[in-house]
Amino acid sequence: MDFAFGPDDTAFRHEARTWLEARLTGAFADAAGHGAPGGEHERARTRLAWERELGAGGWIGLGWDADHGNRRATLTQQVVWAEEYARSRAPARLGHIGENLLAPTLIAHGDKDQQARHLPGIARGEEFWCQGYSEPGAGSDLASVRTTAVADGGRYRVTGQKIWTSLAREAHWCFVLARTEPGSTRHRGLSFLLVPMDQPGRIDVRPIRQMSGTSEFNEVFLDGAEAVGTVGGEGNGWRVAMGLLALERGVSTLVQQIGFEEELGRVLRLAAAGGVLDHDPVLRDRLVRQWAELRTMRWNALRTLGRTGDPGAPSVAKLLWGGWHRRLGELAVQVRGAAAAAGPGAWSPSYELDALQRLFLFTRADTIYGGSDEIQRNIIAERVLGLPRELR
Ligand SMILES: Cc1cc2nc3c(=O)[nH]c(=O)nc-3n(C[C@H](O)[C@H](O)[C@H](O)COP(=O)(O)OP(=O)(O)OC[C@H]3O[C@@H](n4cnc5c(N)ncnc54)[C@H](O)[C@@H]3O)c2cc1C
């Protein structure tokens, strides 16, 4: 693809920048840079209001198809928006699961009623979603899902336990992978269900408290919870769920890299100012390599923008960006030396983490969620390279 910004994109950039500058004042300006991984709890109410502000401005759903999104935005304009968003340091998004995972899935596999019911609320920044895939015995091996759903007069009753559910407390809805065919095993007999979260006595959300003191994700217990329907039809849940995972792994790569660029810039500035490079040539070498790898990922993302159907592409993208981001986290603490240590001491009065300490700690998760590195390598080995299946 020939990727270049044209006059329309320049006008779009001007509109986006002007809008962000005008809106990022008061409480929204105070929430700038808050809510990133590890800081999901920060300024939650302000960030909810910010989502509505984005919706009213027409900035949610730029990547959806023309019939459903807020406005028609070309791929280059979506990149422009992501660049301006990162540049403005606007608060981290609360609505990304609905906007970037559920909505494209509904557009691809949902029926007209489901699209009409959910897409407008997501586009207005008023309807939030969480992802109910993982269970205590079904993480990497997602086909081991044991949560069951029983048909009940056009609806379903769902019973089971989900775990590591991000944003379950903020979400109004959860998409749940559950077994609708009794006695089925592995990928067969699963359905992709839409479950409202507000069901006291039938849904119990328990935050998982982490070492850091925060609760980034939750356990979700379902006890006969009502699901309003399936997406893609009963028994087709695996296909729908995998399509959604491909979105999580790959499609948003370019947008994500724009955020990476901003983070790398901060690490580079810190390294240049701190004097650490005077006596650490290896660190200097690693920083340059990190920059070169990001350039390469970006060129590749631009080159393959909008191209779909390559079976290995989401796994390759996930492997590359997950590992790269994790290494950036390591560099972020290395450039600061001893001052990077967390906890009360000479350089920090509390256990409160700053942005770079968070970058280090929370990028450890990048090689786990959305399918771990080992799982991506297995997918590439078996489905792309035709190597023998791993021993089980
Ligand atoms: C920050 C974060 C947010 C998350 N948010 C959500 C969410 O919103 N909703 C949701 O449903 N889930 C969520 N998850 C869960 C995530 O999808 C799982 O953690 C992931 O799929 C791995 O599953 P597991 O934790 O059970 O680890 P396991 O599957 O038990 O894996 C443990 C280790 O064994 C390795 N391993 C497992 N199987 C194989 C194999 N066949 N070959 C080689 N190595 C293997 C893995 O790579 C890993 O290193 C989140 C996770 C994180 C870290």
The ligand as an SDF file (V2000), in Angstrom:
LIG
                    3D

 53 58  0  0  0  0  0  0  0  0999 V2000
   -3.1300   -7.7660   31.8700 C   0  0  0  0  0  0  0  0  0  0  0  0
   -4.0440   -8.9050   31.5490 C   0  0  0  0  0  0  0  0  0  0  0  0
   -5.3690   -8.6670   31.2250 C   0  0  0  0  0  0  0  0  0  0  0  0
   -6.2170   -9.7280   30.9300 C   0  0  0  0  0  0  0  0  0  0  0  0
   -7.5350   -9.4480   30.6500 N   0  0  0  0  0  0  0  0  0  0  0  0
   -8.3750  -10.4830   30.3550 C   0  0  0  0  0  0  0  0  0  0  0  0
   -9.7640  -10.2100   30.0850 C   0  0  0  0  0  0  0  0  0  0  0  0
  -10.2190   -9.0610   30.1070 O   0  0  0  0  0  0  0  0  0  0  0  0
  -10.5700  -11.2520   29.7920 N   0  0  0  0  0  0  0  0  0  0  0  0
  -10.1150  -12.5470   29.7290 C   0  0  0  0  0  0  0  0  0  0  0  0
  -10.8800  -13.4500   29.4080 O   0  0  0  0  0  0  0  0  0  0  0  0
   -8.8050  -12.8400   30.0260 N   0  0  0  0  0  0  0  0  0  0  0  0
   -7.9350  -11.8320   30.3430 C   0  0  0  0  0  0  0  0  0  0  0  0
   -6.6120  -12.1010   30.6360 N   0  0  0  0  0  0  0  0  0  0  0  0
   -6.1860  -13.5010   30.7450 C   0  0  0  0  0  0  0  0  0  0  0  0
   -5.2720  -13.9730   29.6280 C   0  0  0  0  0  0  0  0  0  0  0  0
   -5.9760  -14.1800   28.4440 O   0  0  0  0  0  0  0  0  0  0  0  0
   -4.5740  -15.2640   30.1360 C   0  0  0  0  0  0  0  0  0  0  0  0
   -3.7340  -14.8920   31.2000 O   0  0  0  0  0  0  0  0  0  0  0  0
   -3.7660  -15.9290   29.0570 C   0  0  0  0  0  0  0  0  0  0  0  0
   -4.5880  -16.4710   28.0650 O   0  0  0  0  0  0  0  0  0  0  0  0
   -2.8760  -17.0730   29.6610 C   0  0  0  0  0  0  0  0  0  0  0  0
   -3.6730  -17.9640   30.3890 O   0  0  0  0  0  0  0  0  0  0  0  0
   -3.3020  -18.3440   31.9110 P   0  0  0  0  0  0  0  0  0  0  0  0
   -3.0540  -17.0830   32.6630 O   0  0  0  0  0  0  0  0  0  0  0  0
   -4.3370  -19.2690   32.3990 O   0  0  0  0  0  0  0  0  0  0  0  0
   -1.8900  -19.0820   31.8300 O   0  0  0  0  0  0  0  0  0  0  0  0
   -1.6520  -20.5930   31.4230 P   0  0  0  0  0  0  0  0  0  0  0  0
   -2.4640  -20.9430   30.2430 O   0  0  0  0  0  0  0  0  0  0  0  0
   -1.8020  -21.4380   32.6340 O   0  0  0  0  0  0  0  0  0  0  0  0
   -0.1360  -20.5500   30.9920 O   0  0  0  0  0  0  0  0  0  0  0  0
    0.9410  -20.5420   31.9300 C   0  0  0  0  0  0  0  0  0  0  0  0
    2.2600  -20.6040   31.1530 C   0  0  0  0  0  0  0  0  0  0  0  0
    2.3270  -21.8110   30.3960 O   0  0  0  0  0  0  0  0  0  0  0  0
    2.5510  -21.5320   29.0220 C   0  0  0  0  0  0  0  0  0  0  0  0
    1.8240  -22.4870   28.1980 N   0  0  0  0  0  0  0  0  0  0  0  0
    0.5150  -22.8170   28.3200 C   0  0  0  0  0  0  0  0  0  0  0  0
    0.1680  -23.7120   27.3640 N   0  0  0  0  0  0  0  0  0  0  0  0
    1.2930  -23.9380   26.6260 C   0  0  0  0  0  0  0  0  0  0  0  0
    1.5740  -24.7640   25.4980 C   0  0  0  0  0  0  0  0  0  0  0  0
    0.6320  -25.5250   24.9280 N   0  0  0  0  0  0  0  0  0  0  0  0
    2.8230  -24.7390   24.9920 N   0  0  0  0  0  0  0  0  0  0  0  0
    3.8010  -23.9670   25.5360 C   0  0  0  0  0  0  0  0  0  0  0  0
    3.5860  -23.1730   26.6310 N   0  0  0  0  0  0  0  0  0  0  0  0
    2.3410  -23.1560   27.1590 C   0  0  0  0  0  0  0  0  0  0  0  0
    2.0300  -20.1240   28.8140 C   0  0  0  0  0  0  0  0  0  0  0  0
    2.6540  -19.5040   27.7100 O   0  0  0  0  0  0  0  0  0  0  0  0
    2.4000  -19.4700   30.1230 C   0  0  0  0  0  0  0  0  0  0  0  0
    3.7360  -19.0490   30.0970 O   0  0  0  0  0  0  0  0  0  0  0  0
   -5.7390  -11.0630   30.9540 C   0  0  0  0  0  0  0  0  0  0  0  0
   -4.3970  -11.3170   31.2710 C   0  0  0  0  0  0  0  0  0  0  0  0
   -3.5510  -10.2510   31.5790 C   0  0  0  0  0  0  0  0  0  0  0  0
   -2.1130  -10.5600   31.9320 C   0  0  0  0  0  0  0  0  0  0  0  0
  1  2  1  0
  2  3  1  0
  2 52  2  0
  3  4  2  0
  4  5  1  0
  4 50  1  0
  5  6  2  0
  6  7  1  0
  6 13  1  0
  7  8  2  0
  7  9  1  0
  9 10  1  0
 10 11  2  0
 10 12  1  0
 12 13  2  0
 13 14  1  0
 14 15  1  0
 14 50  1  0
 15 16  1  0
 16 17  1  0
 16 18  1  0
 18 19  1  0
 18 20  1  0
 20 21  1  0
 20 22  1  0
 22 23  1  0
 23 24  1  0
 24 25  2  0
 24 26  1  0
 24 27  1  0
 27 28  1  0
 28 29  2  0
 28 30  1  0
 28 31  1  0
 31 32  1  0
 32 33  1  0
 33 34  1  0
 33 48  1  0
 34 35  1  0
 35 36  1  0
 35 46  1  0
 36 37  1  0
 36 45  1  0
 37 38  2  0
 38 39  1  0
 39 40  1  0
 39 45  2  0
 40 41  1  0
 40 42  2  0
 42 43  1  0
 43 44  2  0
 44 45  1  0
 46 47  1  0
 46 48  1  0
 48 49  1  0
 50 51  2  0
 51 52  1  0
 52 53  1  0
M  END
$$$$
